[in-house]
Amino acid sequence: MKRLLIVLMTVFFLAGCASVDVADYRNEKPVLDLQTYFNGTVDAWGVFQDRSGKVVKRFHVVIESSWQGKVGTLDERFVYSDGTTQRRVWTVTKHDSGRYTGRADDVVGEAQGEAQGNALRWRYTLALPVDGTVYNVEFDDWMFLMDDKTMLNRSFMSKFGVELGQVTLSFRKR
């Protein structure tokens, strides 16, 4: 019985270490090109769920975006279900081989992204204010282009490797 328990724990540990790679989506269609999708106005609707899965916040965001060569500006304006608002302006730079970097005022350091096929993985640290205290929280975003107007996004939030919650978004290009 003890051996079985050790084997099961090892399997669960190794499964937890397995990671999805954005290259797994390289052949998926339609191909996501951020310069095409985020050009003009995009609406998004989302929810934040805590660790237990409870929806803590709902929101709508309007994103006005444009590009000058390989540098894009994504001006995000959030309205939350409790009536509060927020604005984040991203400066995104496209690099070779589907790589992107980005900066915003509440992002600590530089965001790193990679797009292949219909997917983008976007990772960054966000300075998140909660009840008067600012916490640096890691975000691991996965975006999937469904068609030329629709994209889905799932973000995993963590601190010190512990999952705090998830954000789910549905984008719709006007």
Secondary structure, DSSP 8 states (H G I E B T S, - for coil): -HHHHHHHHHHHHHHHH----GGGGTT-SS---HHHHSSEEEEEEEEEEETTS-EEEEEEEEEEEEEETTEEEEEEEEEETTS-EEEEEEEEEE-GGGEEEEE-TTEEEEEEEEEETTEEEEEEEEEEEETTEEEEEEEEEEEEE-SSSEEEEEEEEEETTEEEEEEEEEEEE-
